[in-house]
Amino acid sequence: MDAKKNMATKTRPIEIMAPAGSYESLMAAINAGANSVYFGIEQLNMRARAANNFTTEDLKEIVKRCQEHNVKTYLTLNTIMYDHDMTLMRKICDTAKASNVTAVICSDIAAMQYAKSIGLEIHISTQANVCNFETVKFYAQFADVIVLARELTIKQIQSITDKIKEENIKGPQGKLVEIELFVHGALCVAVSGKCYMSIATYNSSANRGACLQNCRRSYKLIDEETGDELRVENKYIMSPKDLCTIGFIDKIVETGVTVLKIEGRGRAPDYVDSVVRAYREAVDAYEDGTYTKEKIDAWTTKLEKVFNRGFWHGGYYLGKQLGEWAGKYGSQATTQKIFLGKVINYFTKPKIAQFVMETGELNVGDQILITGPTTGIVRSTVKKIIVNDIEQTSSKKGDSITIAIEEKLRNNDKLYKIIDLKKPDGQHNNTK
């Protein structure tokens, strides 16, 4: 490890940015050690059709919770915008400013201009497809942080951060422009997410936050002249594996990138918790000199347990020119959570939670997960189950049970059982 480079990172701490598509995921991110969260409200964000999108009324509560934990808040405002969107765009910016949101993430210059006019901090979205230093210089008039395109190499990223320092490129706040990079999560078959497949087939625009992800399905290649089906190794020819950089996070940090962004505003809180913790630990390990292959393997195993489409270890960052394809539809996670019931009481002094079993079965030794909009996420192993004041080895649907839980829970928090699934074909292949 280069001591000089490592010292440089300590003067500009590495920021772990987490996705937050719900209050459960928000609290999971905060509790897992995220330095910042990003989220969307209303339309005009790239997850506008997500079932768990926030509303304008949520802004003050989101900011309040984050400020209590010294976590920055970034509001996504990064879709293609038309003239009829301008009123809503201005309203969202005004509300963000009034709610003390840290910054808005933009890709449209109209949004940048308005946000700048009201003194709202701006970050440039990956949707702007920033691939070179000259574009960084242009956007520096608006933004303090710029997200680079995911198709760049480590060498290209390094060149951009070096030139920022050499030419002293500063954002509106008078500080050197910072570079942000996606380090984990879903990749799109299109360049920097600029995809037109969804709108072409279903009139539902990916660039307006309404992607139906029909690219993730299996397809056959047919020769139109002969009608013959062409042989392909993988039916999922437009569904890339997820990006995973845990095995070379040292190389990314040493480029001068200061913000590491995790994709997944549509993901569950257990995904947010696991991924944030892994990358938080990886960065901390790098900074204290304990970043090892053994730890990388352990983090990768943990990442495999939550939603993923298989991992592309390295992505374009390590110079690869073509993605790796998922090989199946949906998640390849090695674990699955099964809903069992809800919290009906929590006794603070003895640290015991009472649940009502609404479905399924719970046994001593099972791994459990509890989520809630204030609780975030709590993981535990069942050591003892009390059913109707009698100790039992298992419980079933309809039972009222008590379990010892150290962390405070709230009424209506959801209880899940975690079960192991067969490991997907192919072992993880790290770069270290």
FIGU-214893 format. One record per residue (C-alpha): residue number from 1; residue in one letter; x, y, z. Coordinates in Angstrom, 1 decimal. Example, Ala and Ser with C-alpha at 12.3 -4.5 7.8 and 13.67 -1.06 7.14 Angstrom:
<pts>
PT  pos  code       X       Y       Z
PT    1     A    12.3    -4.5     7.8
PT    2     S    13.7    -1.1     7.1
</pts>
This chain:
<pts>
PT  pos  code       X       Y       Z
PT    1     M     0.0     0.0     0.0
PT    2     D     1.3     3.5    -0.9
PT    3     A     1.6     5.4     2.4
PT    4     K     1.5     8.8     0.7
PT    5     K    -1.7     7.9    -1.2
PT    6     N    -3.2     6.5     1.9
PT    7     M    -2.4     9.6     3.9
PT    8     A    -4.1    11.7     1.2
PT    9     T    -7.4     9.7     1.6
PT   10     K    -7.3    10.5     5.3
PT   11     T    -7.3    14.2     4.6
PT   12     R   -10.4    13.7     2.4
PT   13     P   -12.3    10.9     4.1
PT   14     I   -14.0     8.4     1.9
PT   15     E   -17.7     8.8     1.8
PT   16     I   -20.0     5.7     1.6
PT   17     M   -23.2     6.7    -0.1
PT   18     A   -26.2     4.4     0.4
PT   19     P   -29.5     4.1    -1.5
PT   20     A   -32.7     4.8     0.4
PT   21     G   -36.0     3.8    -1.1
PT   22     S   -37.9     3.5     2.1
PT   23     Y   -37.6     4.5     5.8
PT   24     E   -36.5     0.9     6.6
PT   25     S   -33.7     1.2     4.1
PT   26     L   -32.9     4.7     5.3
PT   27     M   -32.4     3.5     8.9
PT   28     A   -30.5     0.4     7.7
PT   29     A   -28.1     2.7     5.8
PT   30     I   -27.6     5.0     8.8
PT   31     N   -27.1     2.1    11.3
PT   32     A   -24.7     0.3     8.9
PT   33     G   -22.3     3.3     8.8
PT   34     A   -23.3     5.2     5.6
PT   35     N   -21.9     8.8     5.4
PT   36     S   -24.7     9.9     3.0
PT   37     V   -27.9     8.6     1.5
PT   38     Y   -29.6     9.4    -1.8
PT   39     F   -33.4     9.1    -2.5
PT   40     G   -36.1    10.3    -4.8
PT   41     I   -39.5    12.0    -4.3
PT   42     E   -42.4    12.4    -6.6
PT   43     Q   -41.6    12.0   -10.3
PT   44     L   -38.3    13.3   -12.0
PT   45     N   -36.0    10.7   -10.5
PT   46     M   -34.7     7.4   -12.0
PT   47     R   -36.9     5.3    -9.7
PT   48     A   -40.1     7.3   -10.1
PT   49     R   -42.3     4.3   -10.4
PT   50     A   -40.8     2.5    -7.4
PT   51     A   -43.5     1.3    -5.1
PT   52     N   -41.6     2.6    -2.1
PT   53     N   -40.7     6.1    -3.4
PT   54     F   -40.8     9.0    -0.9
PT   55     T   -43.1    12.0    -1.2
PT   56     T   -42.4    15.7    -0.7
PT   57     E   -44.0    15.4     2.8
PT   58     D   -41.2    13.0     3.8
PT   59     L   -38.3    15.4     3.1
PT   60     K   -38.1    17.1     6.5
PT   61     E   -38.4    13.8     8.4
PT   62     I   -35.6    12.2     6.2
PT   63     V   -33.3    15.2     6.8
PT   64     K   -34.1    15.2    10.5
PT   65     R   -33.2    11.6    10.9
PT   66     C   -30.0    12.0     8.9
PT   67     Q   -28.9    15.1    10.7
PT   68     E   -29.2    13.3    14.0
PT   69     H   -26.6    10.9    12.8
PT   70     N   -24.4    13.4    10.8
PT   71     V   -25.4    11.8     7.5
PT   72     K   -25.7    13.8     4.3
PT   73     T   -28.9    13.8     2.2
PT   74     Y   -28.9    13.8    -1.6
PT   75     L   -32.2    14.2    -3.5
PT   76     T   -32.2    12.7    -7.0
PT   77     L   -33.5    14.9    -9.7
PT   78     N   -31.9    13.2   -12.7
PT   79     T   -34.4    12.3   -15.3
PT   80     I   -34.9    13.7   -18.8
PT   81     M   -37.1    16.7   -18.4
PT   82     Y   -39.6    18.4   -20.7
PT   83     D   -41.1    21.9   -20.6
PT   84     H   -44.1    20.7   -18.7
PT   85     D   -41.7    19.4   -15.9
PT   86     M   -40.2    22.8   -15.1
PT   87     T   -42.9    23.8   -12.5
PT   88     L   -42.5    20.6   -10.6
PT   89     M   -38.7    20.7   -10.9
PT   90     R   -38.6    24.2    -9.3
PT   91     K   -41.1    23.1    -6.6
PT   92     I   -38.9    20.1    -5.7
PT   93     C   -35.8    22.3    -5.6
PT   94     D   -37.5    24.9    -3.4
PT   95     T   -38.8    22.2    -1.0
PT   96     A   -35.3    20.6    -0.9
PT   97     K   -33.8    24.0     0.0
PT   98     A   -36.4    24.7     2.6
PT   99     S   -35.9    21.2     4.1
PT  100     N   -32.1    21.6     4.3
PT  101     V   -31.3    18.8     2.0
PT  102     T   -27.6    18.7     1.5
PT  103     A   -27.6    18.6    -2.3
PT  104     V   -29.6    17.6    -5.4
PT  105     I   -28.3    15.1    -8.0
PT  106     C   -29.0    16.5   -11.5
PT  107     S   -28.3    15.6   -15.1
PT  108     D   -30.4    18.3   -16.8
PT  109     I   -28.9    21.8   -17.2
PT  110     A   -32.3    23.4   -16.5
PT  111     A   -32.4    21.8   -13.1
PT  112     M   -28.7    22.8   -12.5
PT  113     Q   -29.4    26.4   -13.4
PT  114     Y   -32.4    26.7   -11.1
PT  115     A   -30.8    24.9    -8.2
PT  116     K   -27.8    27.2    -8.5
PT  117     S   -30.0    30.2    -8.6
PT  118     I   -31.5    29.4    -5.2
PT  119     G   -28.2    28.4    -3.6
PT  120     L   -28.8    24.6    -3.5
PT  121     E   -25.7    22.4    -3.7
PT  122     I   -25.5    20.4    -6.9
PT  123     H   -24.0    17.0    -7.7
PT  124     I   -23.8    15.7   -11.3
PT  125     S   -25.6    12.4   -12.0
PT  126     T   -24.1     9.5   -13.9
PT  127     Q   -27.0    10.1   -16.3
PT  128     A   -24.9    13.1   -17.6
PT  129     N   -22.3    10.5   -18.8
PT  130     V   -19.2    12.4   -17.8
PT  131     C   -16.3    10.7   -19.4
PT  132     N   -13.5    13.3   -19.7
PT  133     F   -11.8    16.1   -17.8
PT  134     E   -13.1    18.9   -20.1
PT  135     T   -16.7    17.9   -19.2
PT  136     V   -15.7    18.0   -15.5
PT  137     K   -14.4    21.5   -16.0
PT  138     F   -17.7    22.6   -17.6
PT  139     Y   -19.9    21.1   -14.8
PT  140     A   -17.7    22.6   -12.1
PT  141     Q   -19.5    25.9   -12.6
PT  142     F   -22.6    24.2   -11.2
PT  143     A   -21.4    21.2    -9.1
PT  144     D   -19.2    20.4    -6.2
PT  145     V   -19.4    16.6    -6.8
PT  146     I   -19.5    14.8   -10.1
PT  147     V   -20.4    11.1   -10.7
PT  148     L   -18.3     9.7   -13.5
PT  149     A   -19.6     7.3   -16.1
PT  150     R   -19.4     3.6   -15.1
PT  151     E   -17.7     2.7   -18.4
PT  152     L   -14.4     4.4   -17.6
PT  153     T   -11.2     2.6   -16.6
PT  154     I    -9.2     3.1   -13.4
PT  155     K    -6.5     4.8   -15.5
PT  156     Q    -9.0     7.2   -17.0
PT  157     I   -10.5     8.0   -13.6
PT  158     Q    -7.0     8.6   -12.2
PT  159     S    -6.2    11.0   -15.1
PT  160     I    -9.3    13.0   -14.3
PT  161     T    -8.7    13.3   -10.6
PT  162     D    -5.0    14.3   -11.2
PT  163     K    -6.0    17.0   -13.6
PT  164     I    -8.6    18.4   -11.1
PT  165     K    -5.7    18.9    -8.7
PT  166     E    -3.2    20.1   -11.3
PT  167     E    -5.6    22.8   -12.7
PT  168     N    -7.2    23.5    -9.3
PT  169     I   -10.7    23.0   -10.6
PT  170     K   -13.2    24.1    -7.9
PT  171     G   -16.9    24.0    -7.5
PT  172     P   -19.3    26.7    -6.4
PT  173     Q   -18.3    26.2    -2.7
PT  174     G   -14.7    27.0    -3.5
PT  175     K   -13.3    23.5    -2.9
PT  176     L   -11.7    21.1    -5.3
PT  177     V   -14.4    19.2    -7.3
PT  178     E   -14.9    15.8    -5.8
PT  179     I   -15.4    12.6    -7.9
PT  180     E   -18.0    10.1    -7.1
PT  181     L   -18.1     6.5    -8.5
PT  182     F   -20.6     3.7    -8.5
PT  183     V   -18.9     0.7    -6.7
PT  184     H   -21.7    -1.9    -6.4
PT  185     G   -25.0    -2.9    -7.8
PT  186     A   -27.0    -3.2   -11.0
PT  187     L   -25.6    -2.4   -14.3
PT  188     C   -27.6    -1.6   -17.4
PT  189     V   -27.0    -2.9   -20.9
PT  190     A   -27.1     0.7   -22.1
PT  191     V   -24.2     3.2   -21.7
PT  192     S   -24.6     5.0   -18.3
PT  193     G   -28.2     3.9   -18.1
PT  194     K   -29.3     5.7   -21.3
PT  195     C   -31.7     3.0   -22.5
PT  196     Y   -34.6     3.3   -24.9
PT  197     M   -35.8    -0.3   -25.0
PT  198     S   -38.5     0.1   -22.4
PT  199     I   -40.1     3.1   -24.1
PT  200     A   -39.8     1.4   -27.5
PT  201     T   -41.6    -1.7   -26.4
PT  202     Y   -44.0    -0.5   -23.7
PT  203     N   -44.0     3.3   -24.0
PT  204     S   -42.5     3.5   -20.5
PT  205     S   -39.3     5.5   -20.5
PT  206     A   -36.3     4.3   -18.6
PT  207     N   -34.9     7.9   -18.8
PT  208     R   -38.0     9.2   -17.0
PT  209     G   -37.7     6.7   -14.1
PT  210     A   -40.2     4.2   -15.5
PT  211     C   -38.0     1.4   -16.8
PT  212     L   -39.9    -2.0   -17.0
PT  213     Q   -36.5    -3.8   -17.3
PT  214     N   -37.6    -6.1   -20.2
PT  215     C   -33.9    -6.4   -21.1
PT  216     R   -33.6    -8.7   -18.0
PT  217     R   -35.7   -11.4   -19.6
PT  218     S   -34.5   -14.3   -21.7
PT  219     Y   -34.4   -13.9   -25.5
PT  220     K   -33.8   -16.0   -28.6
PT  221     L   -32.0   -14.9   -31.7
PT  222     I   -33.8   -15.7   -34.9
PT  223     D   -32.5   -15.4   -38.4
PT  224     E   -35.3   -13.5   -40.1
PT  225     E   -34.4   -14.8   -43.6
PT  226     T   -34.3   -18.5   -42.7
PT  227     G   -36.2   -18.6   -39.4
PT  228     D   -33.4   -20.5   -37.8
PT  229     E   -32.6   -20.0   -34.2
PT  230     L   -29.0   -18.9   -33.7
PT  231     R   -27.1   -20.5   -30.9
PT  232     V   -26.0   -18.3   -28.0
PT  233     E   -24.4   -19.3   -24.8
PT  234     N   -26.7   -17.3   -22.7
PT  235     K   -30.4   -16.5   -23.2
PT  236     Y   -30.0   -13.4   -20.9
PT  237     I   -28.0   -11.5   -23.5
PT  238     M   -29.0    -8.0   -22.3
PT  239     S   -29.0    -8.6   -18.5
PT  240     P   -25.5    -7.8   -17.1
PT  241     K   -24.3    -9.2   -13.8
PT  242     D   -24.1    -6.7   -10.9
PT  243     L   -21.0    -4.6   -10.5
PT  244     C   -18.8    -5.6    -7.5
PT  245     T   -15.6    -3.7    -6.6
PT  246     I   -15.0    -5.0    -3.1
PT  247     G   -11.9    -6.9    -4.4
PT  248     F   -10.1    -3.8    -5.6
PT  249     I   -11.5    -1.0    -3.5
PT  250     D    -7.9     0.0    -2.8
PT  251     K    -7.3     0.8    -6.5
PT  252     I   -10.4     2.9    -6.6
PT  253     V    -9.6     4.9    -3.5
PT  254     E    -6.1     5.5    -4.7
PT  255     T    -7.4     7.2    -7.9
PT  256     G    -8.5    10.1    -5.7
PT  257     V   -12.2     9.2    -5.8
PT  258     T   -13.8    10.4    -2.5
PT  259     V   -17.4     9.2    -2.8
PT  260     L   -18.3     5.5    -3.2
PT  261     K   -21.9     5.1    -4.4
PT  262     I   -24.0     1.9    -3.9
PT  263     E   -26.8     1.3    -6.4
PT  264     G   -30.2     0.0    -5.2
PT  265     R   -33.0     2.4    -4.3
PT  266     G   -35.4    -0.4    -5.2
PT  267     R   -33.7    -2.9    -2.9
PT  268     A   -34.8    -4.2     0.5
PT  269     P   -33.3    -3.0     3.8
PT  270     D   -31.3    -6.2     4.3
PT  271     Y   -29.5    -5.5     1.0
PT  272     V   -28.7    -1.9     2.0
PT  273     D   -27.5    -3.1     5.4
PT  274     S   -25.2    -5.9     4.1
PT  275     V   -23.7    -3.9     1.2
PT  276     V   -23.1    -0.7     3.2
PT  277     R   -21.4    -2.7     6.0
PT  278     A   -19.2    -4.6     3.6
PT  279     Y   -17.9    -1.5     1.8
PT  280     R   -17.6     0.5     5.1
PT  281     E   -15.5    -2.3     6.5
PT  282     A   -13.4    -2.5     3.2
PT  283     V   -12.6     1.2     3.2
PT  284     D   -11.8     1.1     6.9
PT  285     A    -9.6    -1.9     6.4
PT  286     Y    -7.7    -0.2     3.5
PT  287     E    -7.1     2.9     5.6
PT  288     D    -5.8     1.0     8.6
PT  289     G    -3.7    -1.4     6.5
PT  290     T    -5.7    -4.6     7.1
PT  291     Y    -7.2    -5.0     3.6
PT  292     T    -6.5    -8.6     2.8
PT  293     K    -7.7   -11.4     0.4
PT  294     E    -9.2   -13.3     3.4
PT  295     K   -11.3   -10.3     4.3
PT  296     I   -12.3    -9.8     0.6
PT  297     D   -13.5   -13.4     0.4
PT  298     A   -15.5   -12.9     3.6
PT  299     W   -17.1    -9.7     2.3
PT  300     T   -17.9   -11.3    -1.0
PT  301     T   -19.7   -14.2     0.7
PT  302     K   -21.8   -11.8     2.7
PT  303     L   -22.7    -9.8    -0.5
PT  304     E   -23.8   -13.0    -2.2
PT  305     K   -26.4   -13.5     0.5
PT  306     V   -28.5   -10.5    -0.5
PT  307     F   -30.1    -9.6    -3.9
PT  308     N   -27.7    -9.9    -6.8
PT  309     R   -27.6   -11.1   -10.4
PT  310     G   -24.2   -12.6   -10.0
PT  311     F   -21.1   -10.4    -9.8
PT  312     W   -19.0    -8.8   -12.4
PT  313     H   -15.8    -8.4   -10.4
PT  314     G   -14.0    -5.4   -11.9
PT  315     G   -16.4    -4.1   -14.5
PT  316     Y   -15.2    -1.6   -17.0
PT  317     Y   -13.0    -0.1   -14.3
PT  318     L   -10.4    -2.9   -14.8
PT  319     G   -10.3    -2.4   -18.5
PT  320     K   -12.9    -5.0   -19.6
PT  321     Q   -14.8    -4.0   -22.7
PT  322     L   -17.8    -6.2   -22.5
PT  323     G   -20.0    -7.1   -19.6
PT  324     E   -20.7   -10.5   -18.0
PT  325     W   -24.3   -11.7   -18.3
PT  326     A   -26.6   -12.9   -15.5
PT  327     G   -27.4   -16.4   -16.8
PT  328     K   -30.8   -16.4   -15.1
PT  329     Y   -33.7   -14.1   -14.3
PT  330     G   -33.9   -12.4   -11.0
PT  331     S   -31.7   -12.7    -7.9
PT  332     Q   -28.9   -15.2    -7.4
PT  333     A   -28.8   -14.5    -3.6
PT  334     T   -27.6   -17.4    -1.5
PT  335     T   -30.2   -16.7     1.2
PT  336     Q   -33.9   -15.9     1.2
PT  337     K   -36.0   -14.2     3.8
PT  338     I   -39.5   -15.5     4.7
PT  339     F   -42.1   -13.4     6.4
PT  340     L   -43.3   -14.8     9.7
PT  341     G   -45.1   -12.1    11.7
PT  342     K   -45.0    -8.8    13.5
PT  343     V   -43.8    -7.3    16.7
PT  344     I   -46.7    -6.6    19.1
PT  345     N   -44.6    -5.5    22.1
PT  346     Y   -41.1    -4.8    23.2
PT  347     F   -40.0    -4.9    26.9
PT  348     T   -37.1    -2.6    27.3
PT  349     K   -35.6    -3.7    30.6
PT  350     P   -35.4    -7.4    30.0
PT  351     K   -34.9    -6.8    26.2
PT  352     I   -37.5    -9.2    25.1
PT  353     A   -39.7    -8.9    22.0
PT  354     Q   -43.2   -10.3    21.7
PT  355     F   -44.3   -11.4    18.2
PT  356     V   -47.5   -12.8    16.7
PT  357     M   -46.8   -15.6    14.2
PT  358     E   -48.9   -14.8    11.1
PT  359     T   -47.5   -17.6     9.0
PT  360     G   -44.8   -20.3     8.7
PT  361     E   -42.7   -21.8    11.5
PT  362     L   -39.8   -20.6    13.7
PT  363     N   -37.3   -22.9    15.4
PT  364     V   -34.5   -22.5    17.9
PT  365     G   -31.3   -21.9    16.0
PT  366     D   -33.0   -20.1    13.1
PT  367     Q   -31.5   -16.9    11.8
PT  368     I   -34.0   -14.0    11.9
PT  369     L   -34.3   -10.5    10.6
PT  370     I   -36.6    -7.7    11.9
PT  371     T   -37.2    -4.5     9.9
PT  372     G   -39.2    -1.4    10.6
PT  373     P   -39.3     2.3     9.5
PT  374     T   -37.7     3.5    12.7
PT  375     T   -35.8     0.3    13.7
PT  376     G   -34.1    -0.2    10.3
PT  377     I   -32.9    -3.7    10.4
PT  378     V   -31.9    -6.1    13.3
PT  379     R   -30.3    -9.5    12.8
PT  380     S   -30.3   -12.2    15.4
PT  381     T   -30.2   -16.0    16.1
PT  382     V   -33.1   -17.6    18.0
PT  383     K   -31.6   -19.1    21.2
PT  384     K   -34.9   -19.6    23.1
PT  385     I   -38.6   -19.4    22.2
PT  386     I   -41.3   -18.8    24.8
PT  387     V   -44.9   -19.8    23.7
PT  388     N   -47.6   -19.1    26.2
PT  389     D   -45.1   -18.8    29.0
PT  390     I   -43.7   -22.2    28.2
PT  391     E   -40.3   -22.7    26.6
PT  392     Q   -40.5   -24.5    23.2
PT  393     T   -38.1   -25.5    20.5
PT  394     S   -40.4   -24.2    17.7
PT  395     S   -43.5   -22.1    17.0
PT  396     K   -46.1   -22.0    14.3
PT  397     K   -48.8   -19.8    12.7
PT  398     G   -51.1   -18.3    15.3
PT  399     D   -48.6   -18.5    18.2
PT  400     S   -47.8   -15.5    20.4
PT  401     I   -44.1   -15.8    21.2
PT  402     T   -41.3   -14.0    23.0
PT  403     I   -37.7   -13.9    22.0
PT  404     A   -34.7   -12.1    23.5
PT  405     I   -33.6    -9.3    21.3
PT  406     E   -30.9    -6.8    22.4
PT  407     E   -31.9    -3.9    20.1
PT  408     K   -35.0    -2.0    20.7
PT  409     L   -37.9    -2.9    18.4
PT  410     R   -41.2    -1.2    17.7
PT  411     N   -44.8    -2.4    17.3
PT  412     N   -45.5    -3.7    13.8
PT  413     D   -41.9    -4.3    12.9
PT  414     K   -41.8    -7.3    10.6
PT  415     L   -40.2   -10.6    11.5
PT  416     Y   -38.5   -12.7     8.8
PT  417     K   -36.7   -16.0     8.9
PT  418     I   -33.5   -16.3     6.8
PT  419     I   -32.9   -19.6     5.0
PT  420     D   -29.9   -20.7     3.1
PT  421     L   -30.3   -21.5    -0.6
PT  422     K   -28.1   -23.5    -2.9
PT  423     K   -25.1   -21.5    -4.0
PT  424     P   -25.3   -20.3    -7.6
PT  425     D   -23.0   -22.0   -10.1
PT  426     G   -19.6   -20.5   -10.2
PT  427     Q   -17.5   -19.3    -7.3
PT  428     H   -16.6   -15.7    -6.8
PT  429     N   -13.4   -14.7    -8.4
PT  430     N   -11.7   -11.7    -6.8
PT  431     T    -8.8    -9.8    -8.2
PT  432     K    -6.6    -9.9    -5.1
</pts>
